[in-house]
Amino acid sequence: MNPLHPIDWSYLQLFQYFAPKVLLTVICGGLIGLERELKSKPAGIKTNILICMGAALYTAVSVLISTSLADRGHFGDPARISAQIVSGIGFLGGGAIVQARGTIHGLTTAATIWCVAALGILIGLGYHDVAVALSIMTILILVGVSYFEDRVLGRSLSFQMEIVLQDESGAARKEIHRLLGQNDLVLESFDLSSRGTEQTVHMKYTGHRTDQRKFSLSLWSTPGVREIRNL
């Protein structure tokens, strides 16, 4: 449908204009949100659907506004409203990014939100086939790159851990070294400090993410270990 005189459209024409866009935003935003939901990320299915739908509706409405008085010689710029979507998404993305103990979390979620908003703009402008293709590409990037990182790059990740011990005999420290070797983790540094009857071990090591989880679980069953902090 070509929106030449939207001010005179009937309810049926408005429904025919908006319904396909809304349906497509639910599909595209929902599929990307499902991938985020399965990974237990902050922005899940509902968030991505609403971001995609909101961007599409703002864009579609901006097109209607810019063309509603075109037959009377008043031309609007549909990009003015759409351009504000980018600013609004910046606030959502900033809210998804968290800094904790020197590590940044949520950058991928923020970037995904940004991409979903761009898909909504495409849908609002009527480029439905392009939006579907880019939605599939976005999902492939999120899934494929994660698999690559886990299987290839994940084997050389660096970890830091702080362990509080009560270990006067040194048996717990020997067990920590044994567990590192058992889980194929390579120790890079091992610093020990004492305060009263407690010792604090700060160590840095490399290995696979899965082996790191097994190592952390094994530590809790080690006699003398009082506290574990992943840095």
C-alpha positions as CSV (number, residue, x, y, z in Angstrom):
1,M,0.0,0.0,0.0
2,N,1.4,3.4,-1.0
3,P,0.7,6.0,1.8
4,L,-0.1,9.0,-0.4
5,H,-3.1,10.4,1.6
6,P,-3.0,8.6,5.0
7,I,-5.1,11.3,6.6
8,D,-8.0,10.0,4.7
9,W,-7.4,6.3,5.2
10,S,-10.1,4.1,6.7
11,Y,-9.5,1.9,9.7
12,L,-9.2,-1.1,7.4
13,Q,-6.4,0.6,5.4
14,L,-4.6,1.6,8.6
15,F,-4.8,-2.0,9.8
16,Q,-3.5,-3.3,6.4
17,Y,-0.6,-0.9,6.7
18,F,0.4,-1.6,10.3
19,A,-0.6,-5.2,10.8
20,P,2.2,-6.8,8.6
21,K,4.8,-4.6,10.2
22,V,3.7,-5.5,13.8
23,L,3.6,-9.2,13.0
24,L,7.0,-9.1,11.4
25,T,8.5,-7.2,14.4
26,V,7.1,-9.9,16.7
27,I,8.8,-12.6,14.6
28,C,12.2,-10.9,14.1
29,G,12.4,-9.4,17.6
30,G,11.1,-12.6,19.1
31,L,13.6,-14.9,17.4
32,I,16.6,-12.7,18.4
33,G,15.1,-12.4,21.9
34,L,14.8,-16.1,22.2
35,E,18.5,-16.6,21.6
36,R,19.2,-14.0,24.3
37,E,16.6,-15.6,26.6
38,L,18.2,-19.1,26.2
39,K,21.5,-17.6,27.3
40,S,19.9,-16.0,30.4
41,K,20.7,-12.4,29.2
42,P,18.9,-9.3,30.6
43,A,17.2,-8.4,27.3
44,G,15.0,-11.4,26.4
45,I,12.0,-12.1,24.2
46,K,9.7,-9.4,25.5
47,T,12.3,-6.7,25.5
48,N,13.5,-7.4,21.9
49,I,10.0,-7.6,20.5
50,L,9.0,-4.3,22.1
51,I,12.2,-2.6,20.9
52,C,11.7,-3.8,17.3
53,M,8.0,-3.0,17.4
54,G,8.5,0.4,18.9
55,A,11.2,1.3,16.3
56,A,9.0,0.1,13.5
57,L,5.9,2.0,14.7
58,Y,7.8,5.3,15.2
59,T,9.3,4.9,11.7
60,A,6.0,4.0,10.1
61,V,4.2,6.9,11.8
62,S,7.0,9.3,10.7
63,V,6.4,8.3,7.1
64,L,2.6,8.9,7.5
65,I,3.2,12.3,9.1
66,S,5.6,13.4,6.4
67,T,3.2,12.4,3.6
68,S,-0.1,13.4,5.1
69,L,-0.1,17.0,3.8
70,A,2.1,16.3,0.7
71,D,-0.8,17.0,-1.7
72,R,-1.1,20.5,-0.2
73,G,2.5,21.3,-0.8
74,H,3.7,20.6,2.8
75,F,6.5,18.0,2.8
76,G,7.9,16.5,5.9
77,D,11.2,14.7,6.7
78,P,10.4,11.1,7.9
79,A,14.0,10.8,9.1
80,R,13.6,13.4,11.8
81,I,11.5,11.1,14.1
82,S,13.4,7.9,13.1
83,A,16.7,9.6,14.0
84,Q,15.6,10.0,17.6
85,I,15.2,6.2,17.8
86,V,19.0,5.9,17.8
87,S,19.3,8.3,20.7
88,G,16.6,6.5,22.6
89,I,18.2,3.1,22.1
90,G,21.4,4.5,23.4
91,F,19.8,4.9,26.8
92,L,18.5,1.3,26.8
93,G,21.9,0.0,25.7
94,G,23.7,2.0,28.4
95,G,21.3,0.5,31.0
96,A,22.2,-3.0,29.8
97,I,26.0,-2.5,30.4
98,V,27.2,-3.2,33.9
99,Q,30.7,-2.7,35.3
100,A,31.7,-5.2,38.1
101,R,35.2,-5.7,39.6
102,G,36.9,-4.2,36.6
103,T,35.0,-6.3,34.1
104,I,32.4,-5.0,31.6
105,H,29.2,-7.0,31.1
106,G,26.3,-6.5,28.7
107,L,28.1,-5.1,25.7
108,T,26.7,-7.9,23.4
109,T,23.2,-7.3,24.8
110,A,23.5,-3.6,24.1
111,A,24.8,-4.2,20.6
112,T,21.9,-6.6,20.0
113,I,19.4,-4.0,21.2
114,W,21.0,-1.6,18.7
115,C,20.6,-4.1,15.8
116,V,17.0,-4.9,16.7
117,A,16.1,-1.3,16.6
118,A,17.7,-1.0,13.2
119,L,15.6,-4.0,12.1
120,G,12.5,-2.2,13.4
121,I,13.4,0.9,11.3
122,L,13.7,-1.3,8.2
123,I,10.4,-2.9,8.8
124,G,8.7,0.5,9.5
125,L,10.0,1.7,6.1
126,G,8.7,-1.4,4.3
127,Y,11.9,-3.3,3.7
128,H,10.5,-6.5,5.1
129,D,12.6,-8.9,3.1
130,V,15.8,-7.1,4.0
131,A,14.7,-7.1,7.7
132,V,14.1,-10.9,7.7
133,A,17.5,-11.6,6.0
134,L,19.3,-9.4,8.5
135,S,17.4,-11.0,11.4
136,I,18.6,-14.4,10.3
137,M,22.2,-13.1,10.0
138,T,22.0,-11.5,13.5
139,I,21.0,-14.9,15.0
140,L,23.7,-16.7,13.1
141,I,26.3,-14.2,14.4
142,L,25.1,-14.6,18.0
143,V,25.0,-18.4,17.8
144,G,28.0,-19.0,15.5
145,V,30.4,-16.6,17.1
146,S,29.5,-17.9,20.6
147,Y,30.2,-21.4,19.4
148,F,33.6,-20.3,17.9
149,E,34.5,-18.4,21.1
150,D,33.7,-21.4,23.3
151,R,35.4,-24.1,21.1
152,V,38.4,-22.2,19.9
153,L,39.1,-19.0,21.8
154,G,37.6,-20.4,25.0
155,R,40.5,-22.7,25.4
156,S,42.9,-19.9,26.2
157,L,40.7,-17.7,28.4
158,S,42.4,-16.0,31.4
159,F,40.8,-16.3,34.9
160,Q,41.6,-14.7,38.2
161,M,40.5,-16.1,41.6
162,E,40.9,-15.2,45.2
163,I,40.6,-18.0,47.8
164,V,40.4,-17.6,51.6
165,L,42.0,-20.6,53.4
166,Q,42.6,-22.0,56.8
167,D,45.6,-24.2,55.9
168,E,48.4,-24.3,58.4
169,S,49.7,-27.7,57.1
170,G,49.6,-26.6,53.4
171,A,47.4,-29.5,52.4
172,A,44.8,-27.2,50.8
173,R,47.4,-25.4,48.7
174,K,48.6,-28.8,47.4
175,E,45.1,-29.8,46.6
176,I,44.5,-26.6,44.6
177,H,47.6,-27.3,42.5
178,R,46.4,-30.8,41.9
179,L,42.9,-29.6,40.9
180,L,44.4,-27.1,38.4
181,G,46.3,-29.9,36.7
182,Q,43.4,-32.3,36.8
183,N,41.2,-29.7,35.0
184,D,43.9,-28.8,32.3
185,L,44.3,-25.3,33.7
186,V,47.6,-23.5,33.4
187,L,48.8,-21.6,36.4
188,E,50.4,-18.2,35.7
189,S,50.7,-16.6,39.1
190,F,50.1,-17.7,42.7
191,D,50.4,-15.1,45.5
192,L,49.8,-15.9,49.2
193,S,49.2,-13.5,52.0
194,S,48.4,-14.3,55.7
195,R,46.2,-12.6,58.3
196,G,46.0,-14.4,61.6
197,T,44.9,-18.0,61.0
198,E,43.6,-17.3,57.5
199,Q,45.6,-17.2,54.2
200,T,44.4,-15.5,51.1
201,V,45.5,-16.9,47.7
202,H,45.3,-14.7,44.6
203,M,46.0,-16.7,41.5
204,K,45.8,-16.2,37.7
205,Y,45.5,-19.1,35.3
206,T,44.3,-19.9,31.8
207,G,42.2,-22.6,30.3
208,H,38.7,-23.5,28.9
209,R,35.6,-22.0,30.4
210,T,34.1,-25.5,31.1
211,D,37.2,-26.6,33.0
212,Q,37.1,-23.4,35.0
213,R,33.6,-24.2,36.2
214,K,34.6,-27.8,37.1
215,F,37.6,-26.4,39.0
216,S,35.4,-23.9,41.0
217,L,33.0,-26.6,42.0
218,S,35.8,-28.9,43.1
219,L,37.3,-26.2,45.3
220,W,34.2,-26.0,47.5
221,S,34.7,-29.6,48.6
222,T,38.4,-29.0,49.4
223,P,39.1,-29.0,53.2
224,G,40.3,-25.7,54.5
225,V,38.7,-23.5,51.7
226,R,36.5,-20.9,53.4
227,E,35.7,-18.5,50.6
228,I,36.1,-18.3,46.8
229,R,35.9,-15.1,44.7
230,N,36.1,-15.1,40.9
231,L,37.6,-11.7,39.9
